[in-house]
Amino acid sequence: MQDKILNKSDAESFLERLSETYEVWAPQRHKDRMRWSRVQKGDEVVWEFVNTDQSPKFVFFPQTERLMHFKNDSRDPEGMIMHPEPAREREIALLNLRPCDAKAFEVLDRVFCQDESTTDVYWKDKRDKALLIGLACKSPCPTCFCTSVHCGPHHEEGLDILLVDLEDKLLVRPLSQKGEAVAADLEAAGEEEAAQAEKQKEQAEEAIHRQVGTEGIQQRSMLEQYEHPLWDRVFESCINCGTCTYYCPTCHCFDIQDETQGEYGQRIRTWDSCMSWLFTFHTSGHNPRGTKKDRVRQRFMHKFKYMPFKLEGAIGCVGCGRCTRYCPVNIDVREVVNLMNEEA
């Protein structure tokens, strides 16, 4: 697939053509925050930003999602029968998606779609109807460590198109048949533009100074890692607020509940957090993760030990640094992982 060029002055018409097929979402500035919002005009698109505060995970995995509905009346022949929610009608395009967030979708695909018998139909339906247009990072966030976890500022995995900002124009790199169709009418890029993009990639990767190691974690047995002495101290400053899990683009735990109001009922799922003591609280009153140490250990073990073990080496972290950036007690995921990687 050949690289193309899009002048920023033509972004308006490009977005108009995209909007004919897709519902387009992109990062927009809301006061001092970068948030995902619907866009319809080219001048609404922001090209200079570090990353969005919250990942776009909610597009495919909403914080609260209705799965089914029913009539709340057991005496009615039609009562208490679950009816599925309709599939998404219109396709959606995520524009200026950072490569780490696209990589996170690939990780979650492995979680939600492991095989035909366990595929999450709600996740898959929305993923199949999505176009992902990434924007390569010029200046990675200071808390970013994506190059340590199978990712990078110009990473292409999971994207249909990768855009590279070359000041007054964009290098457009189609990566799938969907992406190729969207970029079909654009002019081909020259050698100079390709060289500019490659130089930007090298500079962005060099700007990531903090690295983490995971080799020791993967080589150590499950029990050895579980009993690593670091867990006796790393949990002390954590307040179990769950901020890290809600900002994380790969956290995927949820709770399912049935709610009723009058004759109407619905089954919903909502995000849940392993940082909550209720997460594993049994009806009997027993809690297998009853202490803060247990919960902090679970979070890091799950991402860097359990998931790679179960998902053929896929790490449950893409190095976006959000958890470090927003932690109210300044727990740095890079320091914890490097401690996990040390010899016990």
ZIJOFEN-V388602 format. One record per helix or strand of 3 or more residues. SS is the DSSP state (a for helix, b for strand). FROM is the first residue (numbers start at 1). TO is the last residue. If there is no record, write none. Layout:
SS:FROM:TO, SS:FROM:TO
This chain:
b:3:7, a:8:21, b:22:30, b:33:38, a:42:44, a:56:59, b:64:71, b:91:97, a:99:112, a:116:118, a:121:128, b:130:135, a:146:148, b:161:166, b:169:174, a:177:182, a:191:206, a:215:219, a:222:226, a:231:234, a:243:247, b:254:261, b:264:271, a:277:280, a:292:310, a:322:326, a:333:341
